[in-house]
Amino acid sequence: MQCRTDCGACCIAISIHQPFYGMPNGKPAGVPCVHLSPAMRCGVFGDTRRPALCDAFKPEPAYCGDTREQALVRLARLEVLSAPDRPERGDAR
């Protein structure tokens, strides 16, 4: 699967917990990366300063769905499910 034109969902929905070029405090989930271009493309694609997480993230139908809106919802859900402080089932928190 190729990245969808005008999408940028992965540059918005996911969090990056480590500092990287242009975002010294990392990137919270739901906040557009500073390198997301107006054309919804990664401005540091192919650049060695691009975060390893972004470089490893590949488009897949399970994450990207059929539309940008589906991708945003699916990736936001994945973000919640993978959060390190997520309460376990039965946890009283």
Buried (B, 14 or more C-beta within 10 A) or exposed (E): EEBBEEBBBBBBBBBBEEEBEEBEEEBEBEBEBEBBEEEBBBBBEEEEEBBEBBBEBEBEEEBBBEEBEBBBBBBBEBBEEEEEEEEEEEEEE
